[in-house]
Amino acid sequence: MDINQDRLWSDIQELGRIGRSPDGGITRLAFTPQDRQAQDWLEARMRDAGLAVREDAAGNLIGELCGSRPEKPCVMCGSHYDTVPGGGQFDGTLGILSALEAVRRIREQGTVTERTIRLAAFKDEEGSRFGYGMVGSKSICGILDPEGLTSVDKDGISLEQAMADYGCRPGQLASCKMEDVGTYLELHIEQGKVLEDHGASIGVVSGIAGLVRYTVEIRGESGHAGATPMKARKDPVPAMCRWIDRVTELAGARESCVATVGSITAYPGARNVICERVVFSLDLRSIRQEDLREIAEEMERYGAELSSLHGVEVSLRPDQALPPCRCHEPLREAIKNICRSEGYSFMELMSGAGHDCMNFKDVCPTAMIFVPSEGGVSHRKEEFTSREDCARGAGVLLGLLLETAGVSDKID
């Protein structure tokens, strides 16, 4: 069963116009007018495809194609449609629109699946507005932290208030939890260049890296930049440099582990004043939970060593933690077999980026399919995946949907 490549590509282009700025970047932050416009567009497409559509208390858009055995656990597939500021048109949306196209083709061919197929357009995966992400999928999996609702945007509006203003029901989020999801599938752009570098059309995701984020603060003593001898200083900056060098070394020595310091602030920030303190971020990711634990323990120990060496105080505060997610091996094998039958080149790889899929790891078997990102570019207006690669990915998703949902009958 083939995908309608022209229709899929047209949908991608049309949805990509919502929230697009004159410079080409797309901004669809959660619970904004652009979010509502995109959701209304998606709802109309789902209804046109013959799905039963509803919006839950968190604002997730759910469309169902009922199977012949509705009492069986459903197969859920989808992704998110919010963006980072100035983002691209493929991140998240490709997963939703490919699932929609797959369901269209199933209906057009008169195929009836045994299990119900449930299409989900998740709310606020990126967390760009409130700093708390994956709101929609966490609600469905019953793992949303109520503290997250108190997060505020740059205008001081809380997530809870924004949800209420949008028309959601933040006081009823427990009703979003689904107990009947038997399998979760997601197609996504890679957002890196591993597939491109290896000449592979399809990525079979082995797992999604766990994530821990820290705020690190090193306190020293300020002083005059010219009048304070080097040996008399308690300068937090050299200590910070050594700390960053050490965590980079530890991550580099482990396979599939990465460490990123993305933000550094020095106080008071004057050219002729020795810093009093520095505050910086650490984003640590690995498919192995042991890596995350061991590196954190070593950096606590090394911080104490630097405190003694430089006369400073080092503190490490955890801000966020997401455990690694291993994708279901039988589903991964099914993806590979579909690729073999279609003649698509493929490879296994880990996802360093977080995805809605990871929230389902304790709910049901999960699988992710990647397609190449040109130049590894994502979260920018230049983000691009070719028409052909989009169609290949959607075709593999269609095959996987049919295999997992089971073909019950065919209406002639």
C-alpha positions in Angstrom: 0.0 0.0 0.0 1.6 3.3 -1.1 1.5 6.7 0.5 0.0 9.6 -1.5 3.3 11.6 -1.6 1.8 14.7 -3.2 -1.0 14.9 -0.6 1.5 14.4 2.3 3.8 17.1 0.9 1.0 19.5 0.4 -0.2 19.1 4.0 3.4 19.7 5.3 3.6 22.9 3.2 0.1 24.2 4.2 0.5 23.6 8.0 4.0 25.2 7.7 2.3 28.5 6.7 0.7 28.8 10.1 2.9 30.9 12.4 5.5 31.6 9.7 7.2 35.0 9.9 8.5 37.0 6.9 12.0 35.6 7.3 10.7 32.0 7.0 10.9 30.9 10.6 7.8 29.3 12.2 6.7 30.2 15.7 3.7 28.2 17.2 4.1 28.4 20.9 1.7 26.5 23.1 -1.7 27.9 23.9 -1.5 30.9 21.6 -3.6 32.0 18.6 -1.2 30.3 16.3 -1.6 27.1 18.3 -5.4 27.3 18.0 -5.2 28.0 14.2 -3.0 25.0 13.6 -5.2 22.8 15.8 -8.3 23.8 14.0 -6.6 23.0 10.7 -5.5 19.6 11.9 -9.0 18.9 13.3 -10.6 19.6 9.9 -8.1 17.3 8.2 -8.8 14.5 10.7 -12.6 14.8 10.2 -12.2 14.9 6.4 -10.2 11.6 6.8 -13.2 10.0 8.6 -11.8 10.0 12.1 -13.8 10.5 15.3 -12.2 13.6 16.8 -12.1 15.1 20.3 -10.0 17.4 22.4 -9.0 16.4 25.9 -8.6 18.5 29.0 -4.9 19.2 28.2 -5.7 20.3 24.7 -4.5 17.2 22.9 -6.3 16.6 19.6 -7.3 12.9 19.3 -8.6 11.2 16.2 -9.7 7.6 16.1 -10.2 5.0 13.3 -12.2 2.3 15.1 -11.0 -1.3 14.6 -13.1 -4.4 14.4 -12.0 -5.4 17.9 -12.4 -2.1 19.8 -12.0 -3.9 23.1 -8.4 -4.5 22.3 -5.7 -2.0 23.3 -5.3 0.6 20.6 -2.3 1.5 18.5 -1.4 5.2 19.1 0.7 7.2 16.7 1.4 10.9 16.3 3.7 13.7 17.5 3.6 17.4 18.4 2.9 20.5 16.3 4.2 23.3 18.5 7.6 24.8 17.6 10.5 26.6 19.1 10.7 30.3 18.2 11.7 30.6 14.6 11.6 26.9 14.1 11.1 24.7 11.0 8.1 23.0 9.4 9.1 19.3 9.8 9.8 18.9 13.5 6.8 17.1 15.1 4.4 17.9 12.3 5.8 15.2 10.0 4.9 12.6 12.5 1.3 13.8 12.8 0.7 14.3 9.1 2.4 11.0 8.1 0.1 9.2 10.6 -2.9 11.0 9.1 -1.8 10.1 5.6 -1.4 6.4 6.7 -4.9 6.3 8.1 -6.3 7.9 4.9 -4.7 5.2 2.8 -6.0 2.5 5.1 -9.6 3.8 4.6 -9.2 4.5 0.9 -8.1 0.9 0.4 -11.1 -0.4 2.3 -8.9 -2.0 4.9 -10.3 -2.6 8.4 -7.8 -3.1 11.2 -8.4 -5.3 14.2 -7.2 -2.8 16.8 -8.3 0.9 16.8 -5.8 3.3 15.5 -5.6 6.5 17.6 -3.9 9.6 16.1 -2.6 12.1 18.6 -1.5 15.7 18.1 0.2 16.5 21.4 0.3 19.8 23.1 3.4 21.7 24.1 6.2 19.2 23.5 8.9 21.8 23.1 8.3 23.7 26.4 9.5 26.9 24.6 7.0 29.2 26.3 6.9 28.0 29.9 10.1 25.9 30.2 8.1 22.8 31.0 7.7 20.5 28.0 5.7 17.4 26.8 2.6 18.6 28.6 0.2 16.7 26.3 1.9 13.3 26.3 2.7 13.5 30.0 -1.0 14.1 30.7 -2.0 11.1 28.6 0.5 8.9 30.4 -0.6 10.2 33.8 2.9 11.5 34.7 2.3 15.3 34.5 3.9 17.0 37.5 1.3 19.5 39.0 4.2 21.8 39.8 4.8 22.2 36.1 1.5 24.1 35.9 3.0 26.9 38.0 5.7 27.6 35.4 5.3 31.1 33.9 6.2 32.6 30.5 8.1 35.9 29.9 4.9 37.8 30.6 4.3 36.2 34.0 1.4 34.1 32.7 1.3 30.6 34.3 0.9 27.4 32.3 -2.3 26.7 34.2 -3.7 30.1 33.3 -2.8 29.9 29.7 -4.4 26.5 29.4 -7.6 27.8 31.0 -7.6 30.9 28.7 -7.2 28.5 25.7 -10.2 26.6 26.7 -8.6 23.6 28.3 -9.5 22.2 31.7 -6.3 22.2 33.8 -8.3 21.1 36.9 -9.3 17.9 35.1 -6.0 16.7 33.7 -6.4 13.3 35.4 -9.1 12.6 32.9 -6.6 12.6 30.0 -4.9 9.4 31.2 -5.4 6.6 28.8 -5.4 3.0 30.1 -6.0 1.3 26.7 -2.9 2.2 24.7 -1.2 -1.1 23.6 1.5 0.3 21.3 2.9 3.7 20.6 4.6 4.6 17.3 6.2 7.9 16.2 7.8 9.1 13.0 10.2 12.0 13.4 13.0 13.8 11.6 16.4 12.9 13.0 17.5 16.4 13.8 21.1 15.3 13.4 23.2 14.1 10.4 24.0 10.5 11.3 21.6 9.1 8.7 22.9 11.6 6.1 26.5 10.7 6.8 25.8 7.0 6.5 23.6 7.3 3.4 20.6 5.7 5.2 17.0 6.5 4.3 15.4 5.2 7.5 16.6 5.3 11.1 15.5 2.6 13.5 15.6 4.2 16.9 17.1 1.9 19.5 16.3 4.2 22.3 16.0 7.8 23.5 18.7 9.2 25.7 18.0 10.0 29.3 18.4 13.6 30.3 19.6 15.4 33.4 19.9 19.2 33.6 21.8 21.0 36.3 22.5 24.6 37.4 26.1 24.8 38.6 27.2 27.8 40.7 30.7 28.5 41.7 31.2 31.3 44.3 34.5 33.0 44.9 35.6 36.5 45.9 35.6 39.6 43.8 38.5 42.0 43.7 40.3 44.6 41.6 41.6 43.0 38.3 44.9 44.9 38.5 45.6 45.1 42.2 44.9 41.5 43.3 47.9 39.1 42.8 47.1 35.8 41.1 48.1 33.7 44.1 45.7 35.8 46.4 42.7 35.3 44.2 39.6 33.2 44.8 38.5 33.4 41.2 35.6 31.1 40.2 36.3 31.4 36.4 39.4 29.1 36.3 37.5 26.6 38.5 34.6 26.7 36.1 36.9 26.1 33.1 38.4 23.0 34.8 35.0 21.8 35.8 33.7 22.0 32.3 36.8 20.4 30.9 36.4 17.5 33.3 32.7 16.8 32.5 33.4 17.0 28.8 36.2 14.5 29.3 33.9 12.1 31.2 31.1 12.3 28.7 33.5 11.8 25.8 34.9 8.6 27.3 31.5 7.0 27.2 29.7 5.8 24.1 26.4 7.7 23.3 26.9 10.1 26.1 27.0 13.9 25.6 27.5 16.9 27.9 26.6 20.5 27.0 27.2 23.8 28.8 24.8 26.1 27.0 24.6 29.1 29.3 27.2 30.9 31.3 26.7 34.1 33.4 29.5 35.8 35.3 28.9 38.3 38.1 29.3 41.2 38.3 30.3 41.0 34.7 32.8 44.0 34.6 36.0 43.8 32.6 38.1 45.2 35.5 36.6 43.2 38.3 37.4 39.6 39.3 34.2 37.6 39.3 32.4 37.0 42.5 30.5 34.0 41.1 29.6 32.2 37.9 26.4 30.3 37.1 26.2 27.9 34.2 24.0 25.1 32.9 24.8 21.5 32.3 22.8 19.3 29.9 23.8 15.7 30.3 22.4 12.9 28.1 23.0 9.1 27.7 21.1 6.0 26.8 22.6 4.4 30.0 21.2 5.6 33.3 24.5 4.5 34.9 26.4 7.1 32.9 24.2 9.9 34.2 24.6 8.7 37.8 28.3 8.1 37.6 29.2 11.4 36.0 27.0 13.4 38.5 28.8 11.6 41.4 32.2 12.3 39.9 31.4 16.0 39.3 30.3 16.4 42.9 33.6 14.9 44.0 35.6 17.0 41.6 33.7 20.1 42.7 35.0 19.5 46.3 38.5 19.2 44.9 38.2 22.5 43.0 36.9 24.2 46.1 40.0 23.3 48.0 42.3 24.1 45.1 40.8 27.5 44.2 39.3 28.6 47.5 35.7 28.6 46.0 32.4 27.0 46.7 30.9 24.7 44.1 27.2 23.7 44.1 25.4 21.4 41.7 21.6 21.7 41.6 19.4 19.3 39.6 16.7 21.0 37.6 15.2 18.2 35.4 15.6 14.4 35.0 14.2 12.1 32.4 15.2 8.5 32.4 16.4 6.7 29.2 13.8 4.9 27.0 14.6 1.7 25.2 12.4 1.1 22.1 10.7 -2.3 21.8 13.0 -4.8 20.0 10.3 -6.7 18.2 8.9 -3.4 16.8 12.4 -2.4 15.7 12.8 -5.7 13.9 9.4 -5.1 12.2 10.7 -1.7 11.0 13.8 -3.4 9.6 11.8 -6.0 7.8 9.6 -3.4 6.2 12.7 -1.5 5.0 14.1 -4.7 3.5 10.9 -5.5 1.7 10.8 -1.9 0.3 14.5 -1.8 -0.5 15.2 1.1 1.8 18.6 1.5 3.4 18.4 1.7 7.2 20.5 1.7 10.3 19.9 1.7 14.1 20.7 4.8 16.0 20.0 6.4 19.4 18.0 9.6 19.7 19.9 12.2 21.7 16.8 14.5 21.6 13.8 13.9 23.8 10.5 13.0 22.3 6.9 12.4 23.4 7.6 8.7 22.8 9.7 8.4 25.9 6.8 9.2 28.2 5.1 5.9 27.0 8.0 3.7 28.1 6.1 2.5 31.2 2.8 2.4 29.4 3.3 0.1 26.4 5.8 -1.1 23.8 7.2 1.9 21.8 8.9 2.5 18.5 10.4 5.5 16.6 11.3 5.9 13.0 13.7 8.6 11.9 14.1 10.2 8.4 17.1 12.3 7.5 17.5 16.0 8.3 19.4 17.8 5.6 22.7 18.9 7.0 21.5 17.9 10.5 19.7 21.2 10.8 16.7 21.5 13.1 15.0 24.1 15.3 15.8 26.6 12.6 14.0 27.9 9.5 16.5 26.0 7.3 15.2 22.7 8.7 14.5 20.4 5.7 13.7 16.8 4.9 13.2 15.9 1.3 9.8 15.0 -0.2 11.0 11.5 -1.0 12.4 10.9 2.5 9.1 12.1 4.1 7.2 9.6 1.9 9.5 6.8 2.7 9.1 7.4 6.4 5.4 7.6 6.1 5.3 4.4 4.1 7.3 2.5 6.7 4.9 3.9 9.4 1.9 2.7 7.4 3.4 -0.8 7.1 4.1 -0.8 10.9 0.6 0.4 11.7 -0.9 -2.4 9.6 1.3 -5.0 11.2 0.7 -3.9 14.8 -3.0 -3.1 14.4 -3.6 -6.2 12.4 -5.8 -6.5 9.3 -9.2 -7.8 10.2 -11.0 -7.5 6.9 -11.0 -5.7 3.6 -14.2 -4.0 2.2 -14.4 -4.5 -1.5 
